[in-house]
């Protein structure tokens, strides 16, 4: 395949040739990359070519929750949003805490359209020996709060997990909330039904910002003692991001490189913490229950500012779908989590269109940085030798986000009514996994061809 006349994130206009699943050449347009006999040509003039997004935080729900999402539906949603690799978290049923559970999930993941990683979980009865015999992506999402039942762990077990990970050179992704700092009083009284502002807002008041900051600091301190590579998931407060930045600066020299031990700590933020706040509680009701919760508009704006200024390493979705019926339960019973894998790139690209972010910054936090941080050298780049994981977008053609036009099995989105710039074409290792006609809107998907990124 030859893609001609595409503008890259840095403004260069290039032709890109793909052979055998990788990028064979990237040359200035009209510099000699003529089509070979029988070679398919994509005319990309007027559009941007980006590396596929690498979403290092999804919950595709299989095994055990296929009524919410499957590897087929989740990966179709990813492909339609320009995500070409995902990392699935361990809190499925059974949880991915031993080799047998890993094997069961890996068999299901064979139905994925996009490449994937599988994280191992840490519980009181986890089996690290059998887990590390498998092509494990990382440990995590390791919980420092009891936010998903028995997946919450004590600090001593967390430290044991860090030691195991450091010994095996495996990253650890951390869900940081200190439940001892939750405000129980926020959940007292009549919280109303699904459509009331009290529901989502009470959840935000309950899971305090202070609980996140304290847990982030504790995780960073433990990581420094263990030399483990730690990545803080879904950081929802500017204070949490600042703690990661401070720890990173203390562990790097003037050149920005690690002075000793493990890689410096990193952090991610989610689109829902970037684009939604407690001001959206009235619209969302119990659909806005998530962990960590929505924060104040002031904190949301400060998190976005840190994204823009370079303090945030990664944007990942924490794609955590539940059915609408499940989310309509009262606040105490509605499960936490929102879908988001399909709207990651579209929301960020809309911010580019509006002049709030640069395209290079979006490329870095959605693709280049997660690939680099987690050791996926062939991902996240439009460069010779890289996997041909590519996304073609038209920044002049946004559309309204509508649940009915998305592909997650859960059938709803917290971003209903917002604008997004969606892909016209998504390639995984040179294969078309998603295509949309920009005029008619007609869509087509490729066949499952996803691979475990940790396998040779």
C-alpha positions as CSV (number, residue, x, y, z in Angstrom):
1,X,0.0,0.0,0.0
2,X,1.1,3.5,-0.8
3,X,-0.3,6.5,1.1
4,X,0.4,9.7,-0.8
5,X,0.3,13.4,0.2
6,X,-0.4,12.9,3.9
7,X,0.5,15.6,6.4
8,X,2.2,14.2,9.5
9,X,1.7,15.6,13.0
10,X,4.8,17.8,12.7
11,X,3.6,19.4,9.5
12,X,5.7,17.5,7.0
13,X,3.8,16.2,3.9
14,X,4.9,12.7,3.1
15,X,4.3,9.6,1.0
16,X,4.3,6.4,3.1
17,X,4.9,3.0,1.7
18,X,3.8,-0.1,3.6
19,X,5.2,-3.6,3.0
20,X,4.7,-6.8,5.0
21,X,3.0,-5.0,7.8
22,X,5.7,-2.4,8.5
23,X,6.5,1.1,7.2
24,X,9.0,0.6,4.4
25,X,9.6,4.2,3.4
26,X,8.6,7.7,4.4
27,X,9.6,10.2,1.7
28,X,8.6,13.8,0.7
29,X,5.6,13.7,-1.6
30,X,6.7,13.6,-5.3
31,X,10.2,12.5,-4.3
32,X,10.1,9.2,-6.1
33,X,7.7,6.8,-4.3
34,X,5.8,5.8,-7.4
35,X,3.2,3.0,-7.1
36,X,4.4,-0.5,-7.8
37,X,2.4,-2.6,-10.2
38,X,-0.9,-3.7,-8.5
39,X,-0.1,-1.6,-5.3
40,X,-3.1,0.0,-3.6
41,X,-2.8,3.8,-3.4
42,X,-4.6,6.0,-0.8
43,X,-4.7,9.6,-1.8
44,X,-4.4,11.4,1.6
45,X,-4.1,15.0,0.4
46,X,-5.7,17.4,2.8
47,X,-5.7,14.9,5.7
48,X,-3.3,14.0,8.5
49,X,-1.7,10.7,9.0
50,X,-1.0,9.7,12.6
51,X,0.3,6.7,14.4
52,X,-2.4,4.6,15.8
53,X,-3.3,5.4,19.4
54,X,-2.0,3.0,22.1
55,X,-4.6,2.8,24.9
56,X,-2.8,1.3,27.9
57,X,-6.0,1.1,30.0
58,X,-9.1,-0.7,28.9
59,X,-11.5,-3.2,30.4
60,X,-12.9,-5.4,27.6
61,X,-14.9,-7.5,30.2
62,X,-14.1,-10.9,28.9
63,X,-14.2,-13.4,30.5
64,X,-17.2,-13.0,32.7
65,X,-18.8,-9.8,31.5
66,X,-19.6,-10.3,27.8
67,X,-23.0,-8.6,28.2
68,X,-21.1,-5.4,28.8
69,X,-18.3,-5.8,26.2
70,X,-16.5,-8.5,24.2
71,X,-13.1,-8.5,22.6
72,X,-14.9,-8.3,19.3
73,X,-17.1,-5.3,20.2
74,X,-14.4,-3.6,22.2
75,X,-11.8,-3.9,19.5
76,X,-14.2,-2.7,16.8
77,X,-14.9,0.3,18.9
78,X,-11.1,0.9,19.3
79,X,-10.5,0.6,15.6
80,X,-13.3,3.0,14.7
81,X,-11.7,5.5,17.1
82,X,-8.1,5.1,15.7
83,X,-6.8,2.9,18.6
84,X,-4.6,0.2,17.2
85,X,-3.3,-1.4,20.4
86,X,-5.0,-1.8,23.8
87,X,-3.9,-3.1,27.2
88,X,-6.6,-5.0,29.1
89,X,-6.8,-4.9,32.9
90,X,-7.1,-8.0,35.1
91,X,-10.4,-7.4,37.0
92,X,-12.4,-9.8,34.9
93,X,-14.1,-13.0,36.1
94,X,-12.0,-14.9,36.9
95,X,-9.4,-12.2,37.6
96,X,-6.2,-12.5,35.7
97,X,-4.1,-13.4,38.7
98,X,-2.6,-16.8,37.5
99,X,-1.5,-18.6,34.4
100,X,-4.7,-20.4,33.8
101,X,-6.7,-17.2,33.9
102,X,-4.2,-15.5,31.6
103,X,-4.6,-18.4,29.1
104,X,-8.4,-18.1,29.2
105,X,-8.3,-14.4,28.5
106,X,-5.7,-14.8,25.7
107,X,-7.9,-17.3,23.9
108,X,-10.7,-14.8,23.9
109,X,-8.4,-12.0,22.8
110,X,-7.7,-13.8,19.6
111,X,-11.0,-12.2,18.4
112,X,-9.5,-8.7,18.6
113,X,-9.1,-6.6,15.5
114,X,-6.3,-4.6,17.2
115,X,-3.1,-5.6,18.9
116,X,-3.3,-6.0,22.6
117,X,-1.5,-6.6,25.9
118,X,-2.8,-8.5,28.9
119,X,-2.0,-7.2,32.4
120,X,-1.7,-9.5,35.4
121,X,-3.5,-8.7,38.7
122,X,-2.2,-8.7,42.2
123,X,-4.4,-10.2,45.0
124,X,-3.8,-12.1,48.2
125,X,-4.0,-15.4,46.1
126,X,-2.1,-14.3,43.0
127,X,0.4,-16.7,41.5
128,X,3.3,-14.6,40.1
129,X,5.3,-17.6,39.0
130,X,2.7,-18.8,36.6
131,X,1.8,-15.3,35.5
132,X,5.4,-14.4,34.6
133,X,5.7,-17.6,32.5
134,X,3.2,-16.0,30.1
135,X,3.7,-13.1,27.7
136,X,2.5,-10.6,30.4
137,X,2.3,-6.9,29.5
138,X,2.6,-5.5,33.0
139,X,1.2,-5.8,36.5
140,X,-1.9,-3.7,37.0
141,X,-4.2,-2.0,37.4
142,X,-2.9,-2.6,41.0
143,X,-5.5,-1.1,43.4
144,X,-4.6,0.8,46.5
145,X,-8.3,1.2,47.2
146,X,-11.0,-1.4,47.5
147,X,-12.7,0.0,44.4
148,X,-13.5,-3.3,42.7
149,X,-14.2,-5.7,45.5
150,X,-11.4,-8.2,46.2
151,X,-9.0,-6.5,43.8
152,X,-8.0,-4.0,46.5
153,X,-4.8,-4.9,48.2
154,X,-2.9,-4.0,51.4
155,X,0.2,-1.9,51.3
156,X,2.5,-4.8,52.2
157,X,1.2,-6.8,49.3
158,X,1.7,-3.8,47.0
159,X,5.3,-3.6,48.1
160,X,5.7,-7.3,47.4
161,X,4.3,-6.8,43.9
162,X,6.7,-4.0,43.3
163,X,9.6,-6.2,44.3
164,X,8.5,-9.0,42.0
165,X,8.0,-6.5,39.1
166,X,11.4,-4.9,39.7
167,X,13.1,-8.3,39.7
168,X,11.5,-9.2,36.4
169,X,11.7,-5.7,34.8
170,X,8.0,-5.5,34.4
171,X,6.1,-2.2,34.7
172,X,3.4,-1.7,37.4
173,X,0.3,0.4,36.7
174,X,-1.3,1.7,39.9
175,X,-4.8,2.8,40.8
176,X,-4.1,5.3,43.6
177,X,-6.8,6.2,46.1
178,X,-6.5,6.0,49.9
179,X,-9.9,4.8,51.0
180,X,-9.2,5.9,54.6
181,X,-9.6,9.5,53.3
182,X,-13.0,9.0,51.7
183,X,-15.8,11.2,53.1
184,X,-18.5,8.8,54.3
185,X,-20.8,11.7,55.1
186,X,-21.1,12.6,51.5
187,X,-23.2,9.5,50.9
188,X,-25.7,10.2,53.7
189,X,-29.3,11.2,53.0
190,X,-31.5,10.9,50.0
191,X,-29.3,10.9,46.9
192,X,-32.2,10.8,44.4
193,X,-32.5,8.8,41.2
194,X,-30.6,8.3,38.1
195,X,-31.2,11.7,36.6
196,X,-30.4,13.9,39.6
197,X,-27.3,15.9,40.0
198,X,-26.8,14.7,43.6
199,X,-25.8,11.2,42.4
200,X,-22.6,11.8,40.5
201,X,-21.8,14.9,42.6
202,X,-22.1,12.9,45.8
203,X,-19.7,10.3,44.5
204,X,-17.2,13.0,43.7
205,X,-17.5,14.4,47.2
206,X,-17.1,10.9,48.7
207,X,-13.9,9.9,46.8
208,X,-12.0,13.0,47.7
209,X,-9.1,14.6,45.8
210,X,-7.0,14.2,49.0
211,X,-7.5,10.5,48.8
212,X,-5.9,10.3,45.4
213,X,-3.0,12.6,46.2
214,X,-2.1,10.7,49.4
215,X,-2.1,7.4,47.6
216,X,-0.1,8.7,44.6
217,X,2.6,9.9,47.1
218,X,2.6,6.6,48.9
219,X,2.9,4.7,45.6
220,X,5.7,6.9,44.4
221,X,7.6,6.4,47.7
222,X,7.2,2.7,47.6
223,X,8.4,2.6,44.0
224,X,11.5,4.6,44.8
225,X,12.4,2.1,47.5
226,X,11.9,-0.9,45.1
227,X,13.4,0.4,41.8
228,X,10.1,-0.7,40.1
229,X,8.9,1.2,37.1
230,X,5.5,2.7,38.2
231,X,2.8,4.3,36.1
232,X,0.0,6.1,37.9
233,X,-3.3,5.4,36.2
234,X,-6.1,7.9,35.6
235,X,-4.7,10.8,37.6
236,X,-7.6,13.1,38.1
237,X,-6.1,15.9,40.1
238,X,-3.4,18.5,39.3
239,X,-1.8,17.7,42.7
240,X,-1.4,14.1,41.8
241,X,0.2,15.0,38.5
242,X,2.5,17.4,40.3
243,X,3.6,14.7,42.7
244,X,4.6,12.5,39.7
245,X,6.5,15.3,38.1
246,X,8.3,16.1,41.3
247,X,9.3,12.4,41.8
248,X,10.4,12.2,38.2
249,X,12.6,15.3,38.5
250,X,14.2,13.9,41.7
251,X,15.1,10.7,39.8
252,X,16.6,12.3,36.7
253,X,19.7,14.3,35.9
254,X,19.9,17.6,34.1
255,X,19.6,15.8,30.8
256,X,16.2,14.4,31.8
257,X,17.5,10.8,31.9
258,X,17.2,8.5,34.9
259,X,20.3,8.7,37.1
260,X,20.0,5.2,38.5
261,X,17.6,2.3,39.1
262,X,14.2,2.0,37.2
263,X,12.7,4.3,34.7
264,X,11.2,7.5,36.3
265,X,7.5,7.3,37.3
266,X,4.9,8.3,34.7
267,X,1.2,9.2,34.8
268,X,-1.9,9.1,32.6
269,X,-5.1,11.1,32.5
270,X,-8.4,10.0,31.0
271,X,-10.6,11.9,28.5
272,X,-13.4,12.0,31.1
273,X,-11.2,13.8,33.6
274,X,-10.1,16.2,30.8
275,X,-13.4,17.0,29.3
276,X,-16.0,16.4,32.0
277,X,-16.3,17.8,35.6
278,X,-18.7,18.0,38.5
279,X,-20.6,20.6,36.5
280,X,-21.8,17.7,34.3
281,X,-23.3,15.8,37.2
282,X,-26.8,16.9,36.4
283,X,-26.7,15.5,32.9
284,X,-24.9,12.3,33.9
285,X,-26.5,11.2,37.2
286,X,-25.4,7.7,38.1
287,X,-23.9,7.3,34.6
288,X,-21.2,9.7,35.9
289,X,-20.1,7.3,38.7
290,X,-16.5,6.4,38.1
291,X,-13.3,5.9,40.1
292,X,-11.5,8.3,40.5
293,X,-14.6,10.5,40.3
294,X,-15.2,13.6,38.3
295,X,-13.5,16.6,39.9
296,X,-14.4,20.3,40.2
297,X,-14.3,22.4,37.0
298,X,-11.3,24.2,38.5
299,X,-9.3,21.0,38.9
300,X,-10.4,19.7,35.4
301,X,-9.1,22.9,33.8
302,X,-5.8,22.5,35.8
303,X,-5.4,18.9,34.6
304,X,-6.0,20.0,31.0
305,X,-3.4,22.7,31.5
306,X,-0.8,20.2,32.7
307,X,-1.6,18.0,29.6
308,X,-1.0,21.0,27.3
309,X,2.2,22.0,29.1
310,X,3.8,18.5,29.0
311,X,3.5,17.3,32.5
312,X,1.1,14.5,31.6
313,X,2.8,11.5,29.9
314,X,-0.2,9.5,28.5
315,X,-3.9,9.9,27.8
316,X,-5.6,6.5,28.3
317,X,-9.3,5.9,28.5
318,X,-10.0,3.5,31.5
319,X,-12.6,2.2,29.1
320,X,-15.0,0.5,31.6
321,X,-18.3,-0.3,29.9
322,X,-21.5,-1.3,31.8
323,X,-25.0,-1.6,30.4
324,X,-27.4,1.3,30.7
325,X,-29.6,-0.8,33.0
326,X,-26.7,-1.4,35.4
327,X,-25.9,2.3,35.4
328,X,-29.5,3.2,36.2
329,X,-29.4,1.6,39.6
330,X,-29.2,3.8,42.7
331,X,-25.8,5.3,43.5
332,X,-24.9,2.6,46.0
333,X,-25.5,-0.2,43.4
334,X,-24.6,1.4,40.1
335,X,-21.1,0.1,39.0
336,X,-18.3,2.6,38.5
337,X,-16.9,3.2,35.0
338,X,-17.6,4.7,31.6
339,X,-16.8,3.7,28.0
340,X,-14.3,5.7,26.1
341,X,-11.9,3.8,23.8
342,X,-13.6,5.0,20.6
343,X,-13.6,8.7,21.6
344,X,-10.0,9.0,22.8
345,X,-8.5,10.4,19.6
346,X,-11.7,12.1,18.4
347,X,-11.9,14.3,21.6
348,X,-8.2,15.1,21.6
349,X,-8.2,15.9,17.8
350,X,-11.2,18.2,18.4
351,X,-9.0,20.1,20.9
352,X,-6.4,20.4,18.1
353,X,-9.0,21.7,15.7
354,X,-10.0,24.4,18.3
355,X,-6.4,25.4,18.9
356,X,-6.3,24.1,22.5
357,X,-3.6,21.5,21.9
358,X,-1.0,20.9,19.2
359,X,-1.2,17.9,17.0
360,X,2.3,16.8,18.0
361,X,1.2,16.9,21.7
362,X,-1.8,14.7,20.9
363,X,0.4,12.3,18.9
364,X,2.8,12.0,21.8
365,X,0.3,11.4,24.7
366,X,-1.9,9.1,22.7
367,X,0.7,7.0,20.7
368,X,4.4,7.8,21.0
369,X,4.7,8.1,24.8
370,X,2.7,5.0,25.8
371,X,4.6,3.0,23.2
372,X,7.9,4.2,24.5
373,X,7.1,4.0,28.3
374,X,5.9,0.4,28.0
375,X,8.6,-0.8,25.6
376,X,6.6,-1.2,22.4
377,X,9.4,0.0,20.1
378,X,7.5,-0.9,16.9
379,X,4.4,1.2,17.9
380,X,3.5,4.8,18.1
381,X,5.6,6.2,15.2
382,X,5.2,7.0,11.5
383,X,8.7,6.0,10.7
384,X,10.6,3.5,8.6
385,X,10.7,0.1,10.3
386,X,7.8,0.8,12.6
387,X,4.6,-1.3,12.5
388,X,2.1,0.2,10.0
389,X,-0.4,1.1,12.7
390,X,-1.8,4.2,11.1
391,X,-4.8,6.5,11.3
392,X,-6.0,9.0,8.6
393,X,-8.1,11.9,9.8
394,X,-9.6,15.1,8.4
395,X,-9.3,17.8,11.0
396,X,-11.7,20.0,9.1
397,X,-14.5,17.5,9.4
398,X,-15.7,17.0,13.0
399,X,-19.0,15.4,13.9
400,X,-21.2,15.2,17.0
401,X,-20.6,12.3,19.3
402,X,-23.7,10.1,19.4
403,X,-24.0,6.8,21.2
404,X,-25.9,5.2,18.3
405,X,-23.0,5.8,16.0
406,X,-20.4,4.2,18.3
407,X,-19.6,0.5,18.5
408,X,-19.2,-0.5,22.1
409,X,-21.6,-3.2,23.2
410,X,-22.7,-1.0,26.2
411,X,-24.6,1.4,23.9
412,X,-24.0,4.7,25.6
413,X,-21.3,7.4,26.1
414,X,-20.7,10.1,28.7
415,X,-19.6,12.4,25.9
416,X,-23.0,12.5,24.1
417,X,-23.3,15.8,22.2
418,X,-19.7,16.8,22.3
419,X,-17.7,17.2,19.0
420,X,-15.0,14.8,17.8
421,X,-12.8,14.2,14.8
422,X,-13.1,10.6,13.8
423,X,-10.8,8.5,11.6
424,X,-11.6,7.7,8.0
425,X,-9.1,4.9,7.9
426,X,-7.4,2.7,10.5
427,X,-4.6,0.2,9.8
428,X,-3.1,-2.4,12.1
429,X,0.3,-3.6,10.8
430,X,-0.8,-2.6,7.3
431,X,-4.2,-4.3,7.3
432,X,-7.4,-2.2,7.1
433,X,-9.3,-2.8,10.3
434,X,-11.7,0.2,9.8
435,X,-12.8,2.4,7.0
436,X,-15.5,5.1,6.8
437,X,-16.6,7.0,3.7
438,X,-16.4,10.7,4.6
439,X,-19.3,11.6,2.4
440,X,-21.8,8.8,3.0
441,X,-20.6,7.6,6.4
442,X,-20.7,4.0,5.3
443,X,-18.4,1.9,7.5
444,X,-16.6,-1.4,7.1
445,X,-14.4,-3.5,9.4
446,X,-11.6,-5.9,8.8
447,X,-11.1,-9.4,10.3
448,X,-9.7,-10.2,13.7
449,X,-5.9,-10.1,13.4
450,X,-4.8,-8.7,16.7
451,X,-1.6,-10.0,18.2
452,X,-0.2,-10.0,21.8
453,X,2.4,-7.2,21.7
454,X,4.6,-9.1,24.1
455,X,4.9,-12.2,21.9
456,X,7.8,-12.4,19.5
